[in-house]
Amino acid sequence: MCEHYKCKMCGTCCHEVPGDYVKRIPIYPDEADKLIEIAKERKIEFKIIEDLVFPDVKNEKILILTYRIRLDNKNQACPFYNDQKGCNVHDSKPLACQAYPLALKRVDAFNFEISIDPLCNFVIENYNELENSDLHQLKEIFKEEYPKAERFYRKNKRLMLKIRKLEVTKKILIPCEISLDEFNTWLKIWERKEIIVQ
């Protein structure tokens, strides 16, 4: 079995991936608020964009479940990444970053699965052993990251459950089918409401 995971501070996880793929560093609204405050204090340009959203046609609002960190700056990287030190908000970094290289992959609107980022340098160096590791071994290798990936997974499930409860109690109405034009119009004119769970 390979050694325990140790971050190499290479920044692969913090940088945009060249090509058509858009990297998602998802953050919850409470995490976004904390990072915005840190960025203001340090005079760092920090941008986020809405990530997972649902249109609520009953209340004419866009429900925001997560944002993502924009990486379209001159370094094509998270603005909190430092070449010498790695993450410089280590104690406040988002749950998705804490769980890295274990990531959540959305299968559909209500299902997620945990995967390992193949671009991580630790994963590349230990690929053969990781490929042949069972779940118990992966939990040992990623001793600190695996519980955080599970927390991230559970929080996402709680968010989806909250949306479903709001639908069932008829407090919101999310359409089953909408056109792209309708959705784009709603995105332009409707107010936002953040959906938050602990």
Rosetta constraint file for C-alpha pairs under 8 A:
AtomPair CA 1 CA 129 HARMONIC 6.23 0.50
AtomPair CA 1 CA 133 HARMONIC 7.55 0.50
AtomPair CA 1 CA 137 HARMONIC 7.49 0.50
AtomPair CA 2 CA 126 HARMONIC 6.68 0.50
AtomPair CA 2 CA 129 HARMONIC 6.15 0.50
AtomPair CA 2 CA 130 HARMONIC 7.49 0.50
AtomPair CA 2 CA 141 HARMONIC 7.10 0.50
AtomPair CA 3 CA 141 HARMONIC 6.36 0.50
AtomPair CA 4 CA 140 HARMONIC 7.00 0.50
AtomPair CA 4 CA 141 HARMONIC 4.31 0.50
AtomPair CA 4 CA 142 HARMONIC 6.24 0.50
AtomPair CA 4 CA 143 HARMONIC 7.27 0.50
AtomPair CA 5 CA 122 HARMONIC 7.07 0.50
AtomPair CA 5 CA 141 HARMONIC 5.63 0.50
AtomPair CA 5 CA 142 HARMONIC 5.51 0.50
AtomPair CA 5 CA 143 HARMONIC 7.78 0.50
AtomPair CA 6 CA 122 HARMONIC 7.40 0.50
AtomPair CA 7 CA 122 HARMONIC 7.28 0.50
AtomPair CA 8 CA 121 HARMONIC 7.27 0.50
AtomPair CA 8 CA 122 HARMONIC 7.13 0.50
AtomPair CA 9 CA 85 HARMONIC 7.19 0.50
AtomPair CA 9 CA 86 HARMONIC 4.92 0.50
AtomPair CA 9 CA 87 HARMONIC 7.71 0.50
AtomPair CA 10 CA 83 HARMONIC 7.77 0.50
AtomPair CA 10 CA 86 HARMONIC 7.21 0.50
AtomPair CA 10 CA 121 HARMONIC 7.52 0.50
AtomPair CA 11 CA 15 HARMONIC 6.23 0.50
AtomPair CA 11 CA 81 HARMONIC 7.06 0.50
AtomPair CA 11 CA 83 HARMONIC 7.58 0.50
AtomPair CA 11 CA 86 HARMONIC 6.56 0.50
AtomPair CA 12 CA 119 HARMONIC 6.96 0.50
AtomPair CA 12 CA 120 HARMONIC 6.23 0.50
AtomPair CA 12 CA 121 HARMONIC 7.61 0.50
AtomPair CA 13 CA 100 HARMONIC 7.68 0.50
AtomPair CA 13 CA 101 HARMONIC 7.79 0.50
AtomPair CA 13 CA 119 HARMONIC 7.87 0.50
AtomPair CA 13 CA 120 HARMONIC 6.83 0.50
AtomPair CA 14 CA 77 HARMONIC 5.42 0.50
AtomPair CA 14 CA 78 HARMONIC 5.27 0.50
AtomPair CA 14 CA 81 HARMONIC 6.63 0.50
AtomPair CA 15 CA 71 HARMONIC 6.93 0.50
AtomPair CA 15 CA 75 HARMONIC 7.85 0.50
AtomPair CA 15 CA 76 HARMONIC 5.71 0.50
AtomPair CA 15 CA 77 HARMONIC 4.02 0.50
AtomPair CA 15 CA 78 HARMONIC 6.39 0.50
AtomPair CA 16 CA 22 HARMONIC 7.10 0.50
AtomPair CA 16 CA 23 HARMONIC 5.86 0.50
AtomPair CA 16 CA 71 HARMONIC 6.03 0.50
AtomPair CA 16 CA 72 HARMONIC 7.81 0.50
AtomPair CA 16 CA 76 HARMONIC 5.40 0.50
AtomPair CA 16 CA 77 HARMONIC 5.86 0.50
AtomPair CA 17 CA 21 HARMONIC 6.64 0.50
AtomPair CA 17 CA 22 HARMONIC 6.95 0.50
AtomPair CA 17 CA 23 HARMONIC 6.45 0.50
AtomPair CA 24 CA 68 HARMONIC 6.01 0.50
AtomPair CA 24 CA 69 HARMONIC 7.31 0.50
AtomPair CA 25 CA 68 HARMONIC 5.20 0.50
AtomPair CA 25 CA 69 HARMONIC 5.65 0.50
AtomPair CA 25 CA 96 HARMONIC 6.83 0.50
AtomPair CA 25 CA 97 HARMONIC 7.43 0.50
AtomPair CA 26 CA 51 HARMONIC 7.20 0.50
AtomPair CA 26 CA 66 HARMONIC 6.18 0.50
AtomPair CA 26 CA 67 HARMONIC 5.68 0.50
AtomPair CA 26 CA 68 HARMONIC 4.36 0.50
AtomPair CA 26 CA 69 HARMONIC 6.79 0.50
AtomPair CA 26 CA 94 HARMONIC 7.91 0.50
AtomPair CA 26 CA 96 HARMONIC 6.49 0.50
AtomPair CA 27 CA 31 HARMONIC 5.91 0.50
AtomPair CA 27 CA 32 HARMONIC 6.15 0.50
AtomPair CA 27 CA 66 HARMONIC 5.54 0.50
AtomPair CA 27 CA 67 HARMONIC 5.23 0.50
AtomPair CA 27 CA 68 HARMONIC 5.60 0.50
AtomPair CA 27 CA 69 HARMONIC 7.33 0.50
AtomPair CA 27 CA 94 HARMONIC 5.98 0.50
AtomPair CA 27 CA 95 HARMONIC 7.49 0.50
AtomPair CA 27 CA 96 HARMONIC 7.15 0.50
AtomPair CA 28 CA 32 HARMONIC 6.15 0.50
AtomPair CA 28 CA 65 HARMONIC 6.73 0.50
AtomPair CA 28 CA 66 HARMONIC 4.75 0.50
AtomPair CA 28 CA 67 HARMONIC 6.25 0.50
AtomPair CA 28 CA 94 HARMONIC 7.84 0.50
AtomPair CA 28 CA 196 HARMONIC 7.69 0.50
AtomPair CA 29 CA 33 HARMONIC 6.26 0.50
AtomPair CA 29 CA 65 HARMONIC 7.34 0.50
AtomPair CA 29 CA 66 HARMONIC 6.27 0.50
AtomPair CA 29 CA 67 HARMONIC 6.91 0.50
AtomPair CA 29 CA 194 HARMONIC 6.74 0.50
AtomPair CA 29 CA 195 HARMONIC 7.88 0.50
AtomPair CA 29 CA 196 HARMONIC 6.95 0.50
AtomPair CA 30 CA 34 HARMONIC 6.47 0.50
AtomPair CA 30 CA 196 HARMONIC 7.64 0.50
AtomPair CA 31 CA 35 HARMONIC 6.23 0.50
AtomPair CA 31 CA 93 HARMONIC 7.91 0.50
AtomPair CA 31 CA 94 HARMONIC 6.10 0.50
AtomPair CA 32 CA 36 HARMONIC 6.02 0.50
AtomPair CA 32 CA 48 HARMONIC 7.85 0.50
AtomPair CA 32 CA 67 HARMONIC 7.43 0.50
AtomPair CA 33 CA 37 HARMONIC 6.34 0.50
AtomPair CA 34 CA 38 HARMONIC 6.37 0.50
AtomPair CA 34 CA 92 HARMONIC 7.66 0.50
AtomPair CA 35 CA 39 HARMONIC 6.03 0.50
AtomPair CA 35 CA 92 HARMONIC 7.55 0.50
AtomPair CA 35 CA 93 HARMONIC 7.96 0.50
AtomPair CA 36 CA 40 HARMONIC 6.19 0.50
AtomPair CA 36 CA 46 HARMONIC 6.82 0.50
AtomPair CA 37 CA 41 HARMONIC 6.26 0.50
AtomPair CA 38 CA 42 HARMONIC 6.20 0.50
AtomPair CA 39 CA 43 HARMONIC 5.67 0.50
AtomPair CA 39 CA 44 HARMONIC 4.74 0.50
AtomPair CA 39 CA 45 HARMONIC 6.63 0.50
AtomPair CA 39 CA 46 HARMONIC 6.16 0.50
AtomPair CA 40 CA 44 HARMONIC 6.36 0.50
AtomPair CA 40 CA 45 HARMONIC 7.95 0.50
AtomPair CA 44 CA 79 HARMONIC 6.99 0.50
AtomPair CA 45 CA 79 HARMONIC 6.96 0.50
AtomPair CA 46 CA 69 HARMONIC 7.88 0.50
AtomPair CA 46 CA 70 HARMONIC 7.77 0.50
AtomPair CA 46 CA 79 HARMONIC 6.27 0.50
AtomPair CA 47 CA 69 HARMONIC 6.23 0.50
AtomPair CA 47 CA 70 HARMONIC 5.42 0.50
AtomPair CA 48 CA 67 HARMONIC 6.25 0.50
AtomPair CA 48 CA 68 HARMONIC 5.48 0.50
AtomPair CA 48 CA 69 HARMONIC 4.54 0.50
AtomPair CA 48 CA 70 HARMONIC 5.14 0.50
AtomPair CA 49 CA 67 HARMONIC 5.46 0.50
AtomPair CA 49 CA 68 HARMONIC 5.47 0.50
AtomPair CA 49 CA 69 HARMONIC 6.57 0.50
AtomPair CA 49 CA 70 HARMONIC 6.46 0.50
AtomPair CA 50 CA 64 HARMONIC 6.88 0.50
AtomPair CA 50 CA 66 HARMONIC 6.53 0.50
AtomPair CA 50 CA 67 HARMONIC 4.35 0.50
AtomPair CA 50 CA 68 HARMONIC 6.33 0.50
AtomPair CA 51 CA 64 HARMONIC 7.56 0.50
AtomPair CA 51 CA 65 HARMONIC 7.58 0.50
AtomPair CA 51 CA 66 HARMONIC 5.38 0.50
AtomPair CA 51 CA 67 HARMONIC 4.50 0.50
AtomPair CA 51 CA 68 HARMONIC 5.59 0.50
AtomPair CA 52 CA 64 HARMONIC 6.23 0.50
AtomPair CA 52 CA 65 HARMONIC 5.46 0.50
AtomPair CA 52 CA 66 HARMONIC 5.14 0.50
AtomPair CA 52 CA 67 HARMONIC 6.76 0.50
AtomPair CA 53 CA 62 HARMONIC 6.50 0.50
AtomPair CA 53 CA 63 HARMONIC 5.39 0.50
AtomPair CA 53 CA 64 HARMONIC 4.60 0.50
AtomPair CA 53 CA 65 HARMONIC 5.88 0.50
AtomPair CA 53 CA 66 HARMONIC 7.24 0.50
AtomPair CA 54 CA 62 HARMONIC 5.80 0.50
AtomPair CA 54 CA 63 HARMONIC 5.08 0.50
AtomPair CA 54 CA 64 HARMONIC 6.77 0.50
AtomPair CA 54 CA 174 HARMONIC 6.84 0.50
AtomPair CA 55 CA 60 HARMONIC 7.33 0.50
AtomPair CA 55 CA 61 HARMONIC 6.17 0.50
AtomPair CA 55 CA 62 HARMONIC 4.68 0.50
AtomPair CA 55 CA 63 HARMONIC 6.12 0.50
AtomPair CA 55 CA 174 HARMONIC 5.86 0.50
AtomPair CA 55 CA 175 HARMONIC 7.57 0.50
AtomPair CA 55 CA 183 HARMONIC 7.46 0.50
AtomPair CA 55 CA 186 HARMONIC 7.45 0.50
AtomPair CA 56 CA 60 HARMONIC 5.55 0.50
AtomPair CA 56 CA 61 HARMONIC 5.25 0.50
AtomPair CA 56 CA 62 HARMONIC 6.01 0.50
AtomPair CA 56 CA 63 HARMONIC 6.72 0.50
AtomPair CA 56 CA 172 HARMONIC 5.69 0.50
AtomPair CA 56 CA 173 HARMONIC 5.19 0.50
AtomPair CA 56 CA 174 HARMONIC 4.98 0.50
AtomPair CA 56 CA 175 HARMONIC 7.64 0.50
AtomPair CA 57 CA 61 HARMONIC 6.89 0.50
AtomPair CA 57 CA 172 HARMONIC 7.31 0.50
AtomPair CA 57 CA 173 HARMONIC 5.57 0.50
AtomPair CA 57 CA 174 HARMONIC 6.20 0.50
AtomPair CA 57 CA 175 HARMONIC 7.14 0.50
AtomPair CA 58 CA 171 HARMONIC 7.82 0.50
AtomPair CA 58 CA 172 HARMONIC 5.65 0.50
AtomPair CA 58 CA 173 HARMONIC 5.22 0.50
AtomPair CA 58 CA 174 HARMONIC 7.88 0.50
AtomPair CA 59 CA 172 HARMONIC 6.70 0.50
AtomPair CA 59 CA 173 HARMONIC 7.88 0.50
AtomPair CA 60 CA 186 HARMONIC 7.78 0.50
AtomPair CA 60 CA 190 HARMONIC 5.90 0.50
AtomPair CA 60 CA 191 HARMONIC 7.38 0.50
AtomPair CA 61 CA 186 HARMONIC 7.96 0.50
AtomPair CA 61 CA 190 HARMONIC 5.13 0.50
AtomPair CA 61 CA 191 HARMONIC 5.10 0.50
AtomPair CA 61 CA 192 HARMONIC 5.54 0.50
AtomPair CA 61 CA 193 HARMONIC 6.52 0.50
AtomPair CA 62 CA 186 HARMONIC 7.56 0.50
AtomPair CA 62 CA 187 HARMONIC 6.86 0.50
AtomPair CA 62 CA 190 HARMONIC 6.28 0.50
AtomPair CA 62 CA 191 HARMONIC 6.25 0.50
AtomPair CA 62 CA 192 HARMONIC 4.79 0.50
AtomPair CA 62 CA 193 HARMONIC 6.12 0.50
AtomPair CA 63 CA 192 HARMONIC 5.99 0.50
AtomPair CA 63 CA 193 HARMONIC 4.93 0.50
AtomPair CA 63 CA 194 HARMONIC 5.74 0.50
AtomPair CA 63 CA 195 HARMONIC 6.43 0.50
AtomPair CA 64 CA 192 HARMONIC 6.85 0.50
AtomPair CA 64 CA 193 HARMONIC 6.01 0.50
AtomPair CA 64 CA 194 HARMONIC 4.63 0.50
AtomPair CA 64 CA 195 HARMONIC 5.85 0.50
AtomPair CA 65 CA 159 HARMONIC 7.07 0.50
AtomPair CA 65 CA 194 HARMONIC 6.18 0.50
AtomPair CA 65 CA 195 HARMONIC 5.27 0.50
AtomPair CA 65 CA 196 HARMONIC 7.06 0.50
AtomPair CA 69 CA 78 HARMONIC 6.92 0.50
AtomPair CA 70 CA 78 HARMONIC 7.24 0.50
AtomPair CA 71 CA 75 HARMONIC 7.88 0.50
AtomPair CA 71 CA 76 HARMONIC 4.94 0.50
AtomPair CA 71 CA 77 HARMONIC 4.83 0.50
AtomPair CA 71 CA 78 HARMONIC 5.64 0.50
AtomPair CA 71 CA 79 HARMONIC 7.77 0.50
AtomPair CA 72 CA 76 HARMONIC 5.17 0.50
AtomPair CA 72 CA 77 HARMONIC 7.24 0.50
AtomPair CA 73 CA 77 HARMONIC 6.81 0.50
AtomPair CA 77 CA 81 HARMONIC 7.01 0.50
AtomPair CA 80 CA 87 HARMONIC 5.93 0.50
AtomPair CA 80 CA 88 HARMONIC 5.59 0.50
AtomPair CA 80 CA 89 HARMONIC 6.46 0.50
AtomPair CA 81 CA 85 HARMONIC 7.81 0.50
AtomPair CA 81 CA 86 HARMONIC 5.39 0.50
AtomPair CA 81 CA 87 HARMONIC 4.72 0.50
AtomPair CA 81 CA 88 HARMONIC 6.16 0.50
AtomPair CA 82 CA 86 HARMONIC 4.82 0.50
AtomPair CA 82 CA 87 HARMONIC 6.14 0.50
AtomPair CA 82 CA 88 HARMONIC 6.57 0.50
AtomPair CA 89 CA 93 HARMONIC 5.61 0.50
AtomPair CA 93 CA 97 HARMONIC 6.28 0.50
AtomPair CA 93 CA 98 HARMONIC 6.66 0.50
AtomPair CA 94 CA 98 HARMONIC 6.35 0.50
AtomPair CA 95 CA 99 HARMONIC 6.20 0.50
AtomPair CA 95 CA 148 HARMONIC 6.69 0.50
AtomPair CA 95 CA 149 HARMONIC 7.69 0.50
AtomPair CA 95 CA 151 HARMONIC 7.98 0.50
AtomPair CA 95 CA 152 HARMONIC 6.27 0.50
AtomPair CA 96 CA 100 HARMONIC 6.42 0.50
AtomPair CA 96 CA 103 HARMONIC 6.99 0.50
AtomPair CA 96 CA 148 HARMONIC 7.95 0.50
AtomPair CA 96 CA 149 HARMONIC 7.19 0.50
AtomPair CA 96 CA 152 HARMONIC 6.68 0.50
AtomPair CA 98 CA 145 HARMONIC 6.44 0.50
AtomPair CA 98 CA 148 HARMONIC 6.47 0.50
AtomPair CA 98 CA 149 HARMONIC 7.88 0.50
AtomPair CA 99 CA 103 HARMONIC 6.77 0.50
AtomPair CA 99 CA 144 HARMONIC 7.85 0.50
AtomPair CA 99 CA 145 HARMONIC 4.43 0.50
AtomPair CA 99 CA 146 HARMONIC 6.45 0.50
AtomPair CA 99 CA 147 HARMONIC 7.74 0.50
AtomPair CA 99 CA 148 HARMONIC 4.99 0.50
AtomPair CA 99 CA 149 HARMONIC 4.77 0.50
AtomPair CA 99 CA 152 HARMONIC 7.83 0.50
AtomPair CA 100 CA 117 HARMONIC 7.77 0.50
AtomPair CA 100 CA 145 HARMONIC 6.52 0.50
AtomPair CA 100 CA 149 HARMONIC 7.76 0.50
AtomPair CA 101 CA 116 HARMONIC 5.55 0.50
AtomPair CA 101 CA 117 HARMONIC 5.24 0.50
AtomPair CA 101 CA 120 HARMONIC 6.52 0.50
AtomPair CA 101 CA 123 HARMONIC 7.96 0.50
AtomPair CA 101 CA 145 HARMONIC 7.74 0.50
AtomPair CA 102 CA 114 HARMONIC 6.48 0.50
AtomPair CA 102 CA 115 HARMONIC 5.69 0.50
AtomPair CA 102 CA 116 HARMONIC 4.62 0.50
AtomPair CA 102 CA 117 HARMONIC 6.38 0.50
AtomPair CA 102 CA 145 HARMONIC 6.90 0.50
AtomPair CA 102 CA 146 HARMONIC 6.93 0.50
AtomPair CA 102 CA 149 HARMONIC 6.24 0.50
AtomPair CA 103 CA 114 HARMONIC 5.60 0.50
AtomPair CA 103 CA 115 HARMONIC 5.33 0.50
AtomPair CA 103 CA 116 HARMONIC 5.98 0.50
AtomPair CA 103 CA 117 HARMONIC 6.67 0.50
AtomPair CA 103 CA 149 HARMONIC 6.73 0.50
AtomPair CA 104 CA 112 HARMONIC 6.18 0.50
AtomPair CA 104 CA 113 HARMONIC 5.63 0.50
AtomPair CA 104 CA 114 HARMONIC 4.72 0.50
AtomPair CA 104 CA 115 HARMONIC 6.23 0.50
AtomPair CA 104 CA 149 HARMONIC 7.33 0.50
AtomPair CA 104 CA 152 HARMONIC 7.78 0.50
AtomPair CA 104 CA 153 HARMONIC 6.78 0.50
AtomPair CA 105 CA 112 HARMONIC 5.42 0.50
AtomPair CA 105 CA 113 HARMONIC 5.17 0.50
AtomPair CA 105 CA 114 HARMONIC 6.04 0.50
AtomPair CA 105 CA 115 HARMONIC 6.60 0.50
AtomPair CA 106 CA 110 HARMONIC 7.94 0.50
AtomPair CA 106 CA 111 HARMONIC 6.07 0.50
AtomPair CA 106 CA 112 HARMONIC 4.34 0.50
AtomPair CA 106 CA 113 HARMONIC 6.42 0.50
AtomPair CA 107 CA 111 HARMONIC 5.31 0.50
AtomPair CA 107 CA 112 HARMONIC 5.25 0.50
AtomPair CA 107 CA 113 HARMONIC 6.83 0.50
AtomPair CA 108 CA 112 HARMONIC 7.14 0.50
AtomPair CA 109 CA 160 HARMONIC 7.92 0.50
AtomPair CA 110 CA 157 HARMONIC 7.16 0.50
AtomPair CA 110 CA 160 HARMONIC 6.32 0.50
AtomPair CA 111 CA 157 HARMONIC 7.80 0.50
AtomPair CA 112 CA 153 HARMONIC 7.04 0.50
AtomPair CA 113 CA 153 HARMONIC 7.97 0.50
AtomPair CA 114 CA 149 HARMONIC 7.46 0.50
AtomPair CA 114 CA 153 HARMONIC 7.97 0.50
AtomPair CA 116 CA 123 HARMONIC 7.81 0.50
AtomPair CA 117 CA 123 HARMONIC 7.34 0.50
AtomPair CA 118 CA 123 HARMONIC 5.98 0.50
AtomPair CA 118 CA 124 HARMONIC 6.44 0.50
AtomPair CA 119 CA 123 HARMONIC 7.09 0.50
AtomPair CA 119 CA 124 HARMONIC 6.74 0.50
AtomPair CA 120 CA 124 HARMONIC 6.26 0.50
AtomPair CA 121 CA 125 HARMONIC 6.14 0.50
AtomPair CA 122 CA 126 HARMONIC 6.17 0.50
AtomPair CA 123 CA 127 HARMONIC 5.30 0.50
AtomPair CA 123 CA 130 HARMONIC 7.36 0.50
AtomPair CA 126 CA 130 HARMONIC 6.12 0.50
AtomPair CA 127 CA 131 HARMONIC 5.90 0.50
AtomPair CA 128 CA 132 HARMONIC 6.48 0.50
AtomPair CA 129 CA 133 HARMONIC 6.16 0.50
AtomPair CA 130 CA 138 HARMONIC 7.34 0.50
AtomPair CA 133 CA 137 HARMONIC 5.62 0.50
AtomPair CA 133 CA 138 HARMONIC 6.19 0.50
AtomPair CA 134 CA 138 HARMONIC 6.24 0.50
AtomPair CA 135 CA 139 HARMONIC 6.17 0.50
AtomPair CA 136 CA 140 HARMONIC 6.51 0.50
AtomPair CA 137 CA 141 HARMONIC 6.18 0.50
AtomPair CA 138 CA 142 HARMONIC 5.89 0.50
AtomPair CA 138 CA 143 HARMONIC 7.94 0.50
AtomPair CA 138 CA 146 HARMONIC 8.00 0.50
AtomPair CA 139 CA 143 HARMONIC 5.41 0.50
AtomPair CA 139 CA 146 HARMONIC 5.90 0.50
AtomPair CA 142 CA 146 HARMONIC 5.48 0.50
AtomPair CA 143 CA 147 HARMONIC 7.41 0.50
AtomPair CA 144 CA 148 HARMONIC 7.03 0.50
AtomPair CA 145 CA 149 HARMONIC 6.15 0.50
AtomPair CA 146 CA 150 HARMONIC 6.25 0.50
AtomPair CA 147 CA 151 HARMONIC 6.19 0.50
AtomPair CA 148 CA 152 HARMONIC 6.11 0.50
AtomPair CA 149 CA 153 HARMONIC 6.13 0.50
AtomPair CA 150 CA 154 HARMONIC 6.08 0.50
AtomPair CA 151 CA 155 HARMONIC 6.03 0.50
AtomPair CA 152 CA 156 HARMONIC 6.25 0.50
AtomPair CA 153 CA 157 HARMONIC 6.30 0.50
AtomPair CA 154 CA 158 HARMONIC 6.15 0.50
AtomPair CA 155 CA 159 HARMONIC 6.24 0.50
AtomPair CA 155 CA 197 HARMONIC 7.14 0.50
AtomPair CA 155 CA 198 HARMONIC 7.26 0.50
AtomPair CA 156 CA 160 HARMONIC 6.36 0.50
AtomPair CA 157 CA 161 HARMONIC 6.09 0.50
AtomPair CA 158 CA 162 HARMONIC 6.05 0.50
AtomPair CA 158 CA 197 HARMONIC 6.85 0.50
AtomPair CA 159 CA 163 HARMONIC 6.34 0.50
AtomPair CA 159 CA 195 HARMONIC 7.32 0.50
AtomPair CA 159 CA 196 HARMONIC 7.26 0.50
AtomPair CA 159 CA 197 HARMONIC 6.31 0.50
AtomPair CA 160 CA 164 HARMONIC 6.22 0.50
AtomPair CA 161 CA 165 HARMONIC 6.13 0.50
AtomPair CA 162 CA 166 HARMONIC 6.19 0.50
AtomPair CA 163 CA 167 HARMONIC 6.24 0.50
AtomPair CA 164 CA 168 HARMONIC 6.09 0.50
AtomPair CA 165 CA 169 HARMONIC 6.05 0.50
AtomPair CA 166 CA 170 HARMONIC 6.12 0.50
AtomPair CA 166 CA 171 HARMONIC 5.16 0.50
AtomPair CA 166 CA 172 HARMONIC 5.68 0.50
AtomPair CA 167 CA 171 HARMONIC 6.03 0.50
AtomPair CA 167 CA 172 HARMONIC 5.17 0.50
AtomPair CA 167 CA 173 HARMONIC 5.83 0.50
AtomPair CA 167 CA 174 HARMONIC 7.33 0.50
AtomPair CA 178 CA 182 HARMONIC 6.47 0.50
AtomPair CA 178 CA 183 HARMONIC 6.70 0.50
AtomPair CA 179 CA 183 HARMONIC 6.32 0.50
AtomPair CA 180 CA 184 HARMONIC 6.04 0.50
AtomPair CA 181 CA 185 HARMONIC 6.16 0.50
AtomPair CA 182 CA 186 HARMONIC 6.23 0.50
AtomPair CA 183 CA 187 HARMONIC 6.11 0.50
AtomPair CA 184 CA 188 HARMONIC 6.41 0.50
AtomPair CA 185 CA 189 HARMONIC 6.43 0.50
AtomPair CA 186 CA 190 HARMONIC 5.41 0.50
